[in-house]
Amino acid sequence: MVGEGQTLDGTYHLQRLVGEGGMGAVYEATHARLAGRYAIKVLLRELSDSPEVRDRFDREARITSLLQHPNIVQVIDHNSTVDGTSYLVMEFLAGESLAARLAREGRLAVPAVVDIVDQIAAGLAAAHARGIVHRDLKPDNIFLVPVEGRASELIKILDFGISKVSWGRDAIEGELCGTPQYMAPEQADGRARDVDASTDQYALAVIAHELLTGENPFAAETLEAALARVAIGNVPPTGLAGELDAVLLRALSKGRARRFPSVSAFAEAFRAAANAQLPAPAAPVRAVTRRPRRRGRDARVGFAAAAAIAITSFFGTGAAHRAPPPAADALLRAPTVVPPAPEAVPPAPEAILADSAPPVTLPSELPSSEERALVRRLRVGRKAGRDRSVSTIEAGPVRRPSRPALAPDEDATLPPSDL
């Protein structure tokens, strides 16, 4: 008789009983030579003599060990004691089943449901890629494991004991395998040969509907009533966005051909529909700051403005009728183009220093050589920068500096329901 305190094969020491059922029990165990905790699933001694039960137990060990996926419970070892008791060694999962979460909280928030569906679909896709159909997907066989560093829990799919494999013997027609309220119509009708990856997709859609509403859409008082609802019943709406209902209805189609082409395609459509009905996140406010002005550039602008004003007063008579020039700091704030007043249109500033400009009357005292050189530099600067951004002043166009840029600134593996 296997129980707490015993050591199996000199390796696995059974620490405590985690749970038990009709087929056996699950113990938390330690390893004689390795650190960590393990979950030991022990088959009842009397059932180990049943070839059918033993085959199912061995089958679960072989199939699960093939599926090395983060969202599927990992099988580490499989053996029998000297008295013939079969046992299965798995990773120890500390957390709770999805069934327990539903019983405690009822319906879950849409983002949480999307995350759960995504993870289950990832695990199922890995199984389907190897020709394995779970056939008994339900909240009792889904485990939620808190993991340090993750915002959400890690999903683990349990119990591949009644899974269907593409390379195994033909399924028995008329045989019912699964849990009635999560069965696809082909399962409820006993069409075992029609069971495929879309059957798991159907069960996942039932789970998603239950997570969104808090109630199973095919729950009934009796087995016969549950099977009848699966076969001919309608799926009630979730009460959420119509897009979500449309996705679920397609995955829950009575005919397999009308469902999504894969469980991954269903999960993707479910995520898109769920995200469409969630409010858009507010756009972050970006702080914009101005870079401090460079003193050297400001000094050059001030010098240019002052020089232009000085030349205007030296040649005075050519523009005596025009308004006085703005201050140098006003030039930096002025728009690129300053339109003339409607009532008086002054001559174009380019005409003042252009080659075709009319001669001006000079005072009796001629300008010095330095002043004449400054006039020539202004002419050259005007021609070179004619197509650039300028600010209008009295003596002609003076290049204005470009504005400063804006800176954006563990897990007890709970016993499967068939234990």
KOLKOL-927485 format. One record per residue (C-alpha): residue number from 1; x negated, y negated, z; residue in one letter. Coordinates in Angstrom, 1 decimal. Example, Ala and Ser with C-alpha at 12.3 -4.5 7.8 and 13.67 -1.06 7.14 Angstrom:
! residues 2
1;-12.3;4.5;7.8;A
2;-13.7;1.1;7.1;S
! end
This chain:
! residues 419
1;0.0;0.0;0.0;M
2;-1.5;-3.4;-1.1;V
3;-1.1;-6.3;1.2;G
4;-2.7;-9.4;2.9;E
5;-6.2;-8.8;4.2;G
6;-7.0;-6.0;1.7;Q
7;-9.8;-6.2;-0.9;T
8;-9.2;-4.8;-4.4;L
9;-12.1;-2.9;-6.0;D
10;-14.5;-4.5;-3.5;G
11;-14.1;-7.9;-5.3;T
12;-10.8;-9.6;-4.7;Y
13;-9.8;-10.3;-1.1;H
14;-6.1;-11.0;-0.7;L
15;-5.7;-14.0;1.6;Q
16;-1.9;-14.7;1.6;R
17;1.3;-13.8;-0.1;L
18;2.5;-16.5;-2.4;V
19;5.7;-15.0;-3.7;G
20;7.4;-11.7;-4.6;E
21;10.1;-10.4;-6.8;G
22;11.6;-7.2;-8.1;G
23;8.5;-6.0;-10.0;M
24;5.7;-7.0;-7.6;G
25;4.0;-9.8;-5.7;A
26;1.5;-12.6;-6.2;V
27;-1.3;-13.2;-3.7;Y
28;-3.8;-16.0;-3.3;E
29;-7.3;-14.3;-3.3;A
30;-11.0;-15.1;-3.1;T
31;-13.8;-13.5;-4.9;H
32;-16.6;-11.5;-3.1;A
33;-19.4;-13.1;-5.2;R
34;-17.9;-16.2;-6.7;L
35;-16.4;-19.4;-5.3;A
36;-12.9;-20.6;-6.0;G
37;-9.4;-19.2;-5.6;R
38;-7.5;-16.7;-7.7;Y
39;-4.0;-15.5;-8.1;A
40;-3.5;-11.7;-8.0;I
41;-0.3;-10.4;-9.5;K
42;0.2;-6.9;-8.2;V
43;2.7;-4.4;-9.7;L
44;4.8;-2.3;-7.3;L
45;3.3;1.1;-6.9;R
46;6.5;2.9;-7.9;E
47;6.8;0.8;-11.0;L
48;3.3;1.6;-12.0;S
49;4.5;5.1;-12.8;D
50;7.0;3.8;-15.4;S
51;5.3;3.8;-18.8;P
52;7.6;1.1;-20.1;E
53;7.0;-1.2;-17.1;V
54;3.3;-0.5;-17.1;R
55;3.1;-1.2;-20.9;D
56;4.8;-4.5;-20.3;R
57;2.3;-5.4;-17.6;F
58;-0.7;-4.4;-19.6;D
59;0.7;-6.3;-22.6;R
60;0.9;-9.5;-20.6;E
61;-2.7;-9.2;-19.6;A
62;-4.0;-8.5;-23.1;R
63;-1.9;-11.2;-24.8;I
64;-2.5;-13.9;-22.3;T
65;-6.3;-13.2;-22.3;S
66;-6.3;-13.9;-26.0;L
67;-4.9;-17.4;-25.5;L
68;-7.7;-19.6;-24.2;Q
69;-5.7;-22.8;-24.2;H
70;-5.5;-25.6;-21.5;P
71;-1.7;-25.4;-21.4;N
72;-1.6;-21.6;-20.9;I
73;-2.4;-19.8;-17.7;V
74;-5.8;-18.1;-17.9;Q
75;-6.2;-14.4;-17.3;V
76;-9.5;-13.4;-15.7;I
77;-9.3;-9.7;-15.1;D
78;-6.9;-6.7;-15.3;H
79;-7.4;-3.4;-13.5;N
80;-5.8;-0.7;-11.3;S
81;-6.7;0.4;-7.8;T
82;-7.7;4.0;-7.0;V
83;-4.1;4.8;-6.1;D
84;-2.9;3.6;-9.5;G
85;-1.6;0.2;-8.5;T
86;-2.0;-2.2;-11.5;S
87;-3.0;-5.8;-10.9;Y
88;-3.7;-8.9;-12.9;L
89;-6.1;-11.6;-11.9;V
90;-5.3;-15.2;-13.0;M
91;-6.5;-18.7;-12.3;E
92;-4.9;-20.1;-9.2;F
93;-2.5;-22.9;-9.9;L
94;-1.7;-25.4;-7.1;A
95;1.5;-27.3;-7.9;G
96;5.1;-26.5;-8.6;E
97;7.3;-25.0;-11.3;S
98;9.3;-27.2;-13.6;L
99;12.4;-25.5;-12.2;A
100;11.4;-26.7;-8.7;A
101;10.9;-30.3;-10.0;R
102;14.3;-30.2;-11.7;L
103;16.0;-29.0;-8.5;A
104;14.4;-31.7;-6.5;R
105;14.6;-34.7;-8.8;E
106;17.3;-33.9;-11.4;G
107;16.9;-35.7;-14.7;R
108;13.4;-37.1;-15.4;L
109;12.3;-40.3;-17.0;A
110;11.9;-40.3;-20.7;V
111;8.1;-40.8;-20.8;P
112;7.6;-37.9;-18.4;A
113;9.8;-35.7;-20.6;V
114;7.8;-36.6;-23.7;V
115;4.6;-35.7;-21.9;D
116;5.9;-32.3;-20.8;I
117;7.3;-31.5;-24.2;V
118;4.0;-32.5;-25.9;D
119;2.0;-30.2;-23.6;Q
120;4.3;-27.2;-23.8;I
121;4.4;-27.6;-27.6;A
122;0.6;-27.6;-27.7;A
123;0.4;-24.3;-25.8;G
124;3.1;-22.7;-27.9;L
125;1.4;-23.9;-31.1;A
126;-1.8;-22.0;-30.0;A
127;0.3;-18.9;-29.4;A
128;2.1;-19.1;-32.7;H
129;-1.1;-19.5;-34.5;A
130;-2.1;-16.1;-33.2;R
131;1.3;-14.5;-34.1;G
132;2.6;-14.6;-30.6;I
133;6.2;-15.7;-29.7;V
134;6.8;-16.2;-26.0;H
135;10.6;-15.3;-26.0;R
136;11.2;-16.3;-22.4;D
137;10.4;-20.0;-22.2;L
138;12.3;-21.6;-19.3;K
139;11.5;-24.0;-16.4;P
140;10.6;-21.1;-14.1;D
141;7.8;-20.2;-16.5;N
142;6.4;-23.7;-16.8;I
143;4.0;-24.9;-14.0;F
144;3.0;-28.5;-13.2;L
145;-0.6;-28.8;-11.9;V
146;-1.9;-32.1;-10.5;P
147;-5.4;-32.7;-11.8;V
148;-7.8;-35.3;-10.5;E
149;-8.4;-38.0;-13.1;G
150;-5.2;-37.4;-15.0;R
151;-2.3;-39.8;-14.9;A
152;0.2;-36.9;-15.4;S
153;0.2;-33.3;-14.4;E
154;-1.3;-30.5;-16.5;L
155;1.3;-28.1;-17.9;I
156;0.7;-24.4;-17.8;K
157;2.9;-21.8;-19.6;I
158;3.3;-18.6;-17.6;L
159;4.5;-15.0;-18.2;D
160;3.9;-13.6;-21.7;F
161;5.3;-10.2;-20.5;G
162;8.1;-10.0;-23.1;I
163;6.4;-11.9;-25.8;S
164;6.7;-10.7;-29.4;K
165;3.5;-10.1;-31.4;V
166;3.3;-10.0;-35.2;S
167;0.8;-7.1;-35.1;W
168;2.7;-4.9;-32.6;G
169;5.5;-2.4;-33.1;R
170;8.7;-3.6;-34.6;D
171;11.1;-5.2;-32.1;A
172;14.1;-3.1;-31.2;I
173;17.3;-4.3;-32.9;E
174;20.1;-5.0;-30.5;G
175;17.7;-5.5;-27.6;E
176;18.3;-8.7;-25.5;L
177;15.1;-10.2;-24.2;C
178;15.0;-13.5;-22.5;G
179;17.1;-15.7;-20.2;T
180;20.6;-16.3;-21.6;P
181;20.9;-20.1;-21.3;Q
182;17.6;-20.6;-23.0;Y
183;18.1;-18.0;-25.7;M
184;18.3;-19.0;-29.4;A
185;21.3;-17.6;-31.3;P
186;19.2;-14.9;-32.9;E
187;18.2;-13.7;-29.5;Q
188;21.7;-13.8;-28.1;A
189;22.9;-11.8;-31.1;D
190;20.3;-9.1;-30.6;G
191;18.6;-9.8;-34.0;R
192;15.1;-9.1;-32.7;A
193;13.5;-9.1;-36.1;R
194;14.6;-12.7;-36.7;D
195;12.8;-13.9;-33.5;V
196;9.9;-16.1;-34.6;D
197;8.2;-19.4;-33.7;A
198;11.4;-21.3;-34.2;S
199;12.9;-19.3;-31.4;T
200;10.5;-20.8;-29.0;D
201;11.2;-24.2;-30.5;Q
202;14.9;-23.7;-29.7;Y
203;14.1;-22.9;-26.1;A
204;11.8;-25.9;-25.8;L
205;14.6;-28.2;-27.1;A
206;17.0;-26.7;-24.4;V
207;14.4;-27.5;-21.8;I
208;14.0;-31.1;-23.1;A
209;17.8;-31.6;-23.1;H
210;17.9;-30.3;-19.5;E
211;15.1;-32.6;-18.4;L
212;16.8;-35.7;-19.9;L
213;20.3;-34.9;-18.5;T
214;19.6;-32.8;-15.4;G
215;21.9;-30.1;-16.7;E
216;21.4;-27.1;-18.9;N
217;23.7;-27.5;-22.0;P
218;24.5;-23.7;-22.1;F
219;24.8;-23.0;-18.3;A
220;27.8;-20.7;-17.5;A
221;29.1;-18.6;-14.7;E
222;28.6;-15.2;-16.4;T
223;26.2;-13.7;-18.8;L
224;28.9;-13.2;-21.4;E
225;30.0;-16.9;-21.1;A
226;26.4;-18.1;-21.5;A
227;25.8;-16.0;-24.6;L
228;29.1;-17.2;-26.1;A
229;28.1;-20.8;-25.5;R
230;24.8;-20.2;-27.2;V
231;26.5;-18.5;-30.2;A
232;29.3;-20.9;-30.9;I
233;29.1;-23.8;-28.4;G
234;28.3;-27.4;-29.2;N
235;25.4;-29.3;-27.6;V
236;26.6;-32.3;-25.5;P
237;24.9;-35.7;-26.2;P
238;22.2;-36.8;-23.8;T
239;23.7;-40.3;-23.3;G
240;20.5;-41.8;-24.6;L
241;19.4;-43.1;-28.0;A
242;21.1;-41.5;-31.0;G
243;17.7;-40.7;-32.5;E
244;16.9;-38.4;-29.5;L
245;20.1;-36.6;-29.9;D
246;19.5;-36.1;-33.7;A
247;16.1;-34.6;-33.0;V
248;17.4;-32.3;-30.4;L
249;20.4;-31.2;-32.5;L
250;18.1;-30.2;-35.4;R
251;15.8;-28.2;-33.1;A
252;19.0;-26.6;-31.6;L
253;20.4;-25.6;-35.0;S
254;22.2;-22.2;-35.1;K
255;20.3;-21.3;-38.2;G
256;16.5;-21.0;-38.0;R
257;15.9;-22.6;-41.4;A
258;17.5;-25.9;-40.3;R
259;15.1;-26.4;-37.4;R
260;11.8;-28.2;-37.6;F
261;9.0;-26.4;-39.6;P
262;7.0;-26.0;-36.4;S
263;7.1;-26.6;-32.7;V
264;4.4;-29.3;-33.2;S
265;6.7;-31.1;-35.7;A
266;9.5;-31.0;-33.2;F
267;7.4;-32.5;-30.5;A
268;6.1;-35.2;-32.8;E
269;9.7;-36.2;-33.9;A
270;10.8;-36.1;-30.2;F
271;8.0;-38.4;-29.2;R
272;8.8;-40.9;-32.0;A
273;12.5;-40.9;-31.2;A
274;11.8;-41.4;-27.5;A
275;9.3;-44.2;-28.1;N
276;11.8;-46.0;-30.4;A
277;14.4;-46.3;-27.6;Q
278;11.9;-47.6;-25.0;L
279;11.4;-51.4;-24.7;P
280;8.4;-52.8;-26.4;A
281;5.6;-53.7;-24.0;P
282;5.0;-57.5;-23.5;A
283;2.1;-58.9;-25.5;A
284;-0.8;-59.8;-23.3;P
285;-1.5;-63.5;-22.8;V
286;-4.8;-64.4;-24.3;R
287;-6.7;-67.3;-22.5;A
288;-8.0;-69.8;-25.0;V
289;-10.8;-72.1;-23.9;T
290;-12.7;-74.8;-25.8;R
291;-16.4;-74.7;-26.0;R
292;-18.2;-77.8;-24.6;P
293;-19.2;-80.3;-27.2;R
294;-22.9;-80.5;-28.1;R
295;-24.4;-83.7;-27.0;R
296;-26.8;-83.8;-30.0;G
297;-24.0;-83.5;-32.5;R
298;-22.0;-86.1;-30.7;D
299;-25.0;-88.4;-30.8;A
300;-25.5;-87.9;-34.5;R
301;-21.8;-88.7;-35.2;V
302;-22.0;-91.8;-33.0;G
303;-25.1;-92.9;-34.9;F
304;-23.5;-92.4;-38.3;A
305;-20.4;-94.3;-37.3;A
306;-22.4;-97.2;-35.8;A
307;-24.6;-97.4;-38.9;A
308;-21.6;-97.5;-41.2;A
309;-20.0;-100.2;-39.1;I
310;-23.3;-102.2;-39.1;A
311;-23.5;-102.0;-42.9;I
312;-19.9;-103.1;-43.3;T
313;-20.5;-106.2;-41.3;S
314;-23.7;-106.8;-43.3;F
315;-21.9;-106.6;-46.7;F
316;-18.8;-108.1;-45.0;G
317;-17.0;-109.8;-48.0;T
318;-16.2;-106.6;-49.9;G
319;-13.7;-105.3;-47.3;A
320;-13.0;-108.3;-45.1;A
321;-9.2;-107.9;-45.7;H
322;-9.1;-104.3;-44.3;R
323;-8.3;-103.2;-40.7;A
324;-11.3;-102.9;-38.3;P
325;-12.8;-99.4;-38.1;P
326;-11.7;-97.0;-35.3;P
327;-14.1;-96.2;-32.4;A
328;-16.5;-93.3;-32.9;A
329;-14.7;-91.0;-30.5;D
330;-11.4;-91.6;-32.4;A
331;-13.0;-90.3;-35.5;L
332;-13.3;-86.8;-33.9;L
333;-9.6;-86.8;-33.1;R
334;-8.4;-88.3;-36.4;A
335;-6.9;-86.0;-39.1;P
336;-9.0;-85.1;-42.1;T
337;-7.1;-87.4;-44.4;V
338;-5.8;-90.8;-43.2;V
339;-3.1;-92.0;-45.6;P
340;-2.9;-95.8;-46.3;P
341;0.0;-97.8;-44.9;A
342;3.0;-98.0;-47.3;P
343;3.0;-101.8;-47.6;E
344;-0.6;-102.3;-48.3;A
345;-2.7;-99.8;-50.3;V
346;-6.4;-100.5;-49.8;P
347;-9.0;-99.6;-52.4;P
348;-10.3;-96.1;-52.3;A
349;-13.2;-95.8;-49.9;P
350;-15.2;-94.1;-52.6;E
351;-15.1;-97.3;-54.7;A
352;-17.0;-99.2;-52.1;I
353;-20.3;-97.4;-52.7;L
354;-19.5;-95.8;-56.1;A
355;-21.7;-96.7;-59.1;D
356;-18.7;-98.2;-60.8;S
357;-17.8;-100.4;-57.9;A
358;-17.6;-104.1;-58.5;P
359;-20.6;-106.1;-57.3;P
360;-20.4;-107.6;-53.9;V
361;-21.5;-111.0;-52.8;T
362;-24.6;-110.8;-50.6;L
363;-25.5;-113.3;-48.0;P
364;-28.4;-115.6;-48.6;S
365;-30.6;-113.4;-46.4;E
366;-31.5;-110.2;-48.2;L
367;-31.3;-106.9;-46.3;P
368;-34.5;-105.4;-45.0;S
369;-36.1;-102.4;-46.6;S
370;-34.9;-100.2;-43.8;E
371;-31.3;-101.3;-44.3;E
372;-31.5;-100.7;-48.1;R
373;-32.8;-97.1;-47.4;A
374;-29.9;-96.5;-45.1;L
375;-27.5;-97.6;-47.9;V
376;-29.1;-95.2;-50.3;R
377;-28.8;-92.3;-47.8;R
378;-25.1;-93.0;-47.4;L
379;-24.6;-92.9;-51.2;R
380;-26.4;-89.6;-51.5;V
381;-24.5;-88.2;-48.5;G
382;-21.2;-89.3;-50.1;R
383;-21.9;-87.6;-53.4;K
384;-23.2;-84.4;-51.8;A
385;-20.2;-84.1;-49.4;G
386;-17.4;-85.4;-51.7;R
387;-15.6;-82.1;-51.5;D
388;-16.1;-81.7;-47.8;R
389;-14.0;-82.7;-44.8;S
390;-14.4;-86.5;-44.3;V
391;-12.9;-89.2;-42.1;S
392;-12.3;-92.6;-43.6;T
393;-14.1;-95.6;-42.2;I
394;-14.6;-99.1;-43.6;E
395;-18.0;-98.7;-45.2;A
396;-17.1;-95.4;-47.0;G
397;-16.8;-91.7;-46.3;P
398;-18.9;-90.4;-43.5;V
399;-19.1;-86.6;-43.0;R
400;-17.4;-85.6;-39.9;R
401;-18.6;-82.6;-37.8;P
402;-16.7;-79.4;-37.9;S
403;-14.5;-78.9;-34.9;R
404;-15.9;-76.5;-32.3;P
405;-14.4;-73.0;-32.7;A
406;-11.8;-71.8;-30.2;L
407;-13.1;-68.9;-28.1;A
408;-10.5;-66.2;-27.4;P
409;-11.9;-66.7;-25.0;D
410;-4.3;-25.8;-7.8;E
411;-2.1;-24.0;-8.2;D
412;-0.5;-21.1;-6.9;A
413;0.7;-19.3;-10.0;T
414;4.3;-18.8;-8.9;L
415;5.6;-15.3;-9.6;P
416;7.5;-15.1;-12.8;P
417;11.2;-14.5;-12.5;S
418;11.0;-10.9;-13.4;D
419;8.6;-9.9;-10.6;L
! end
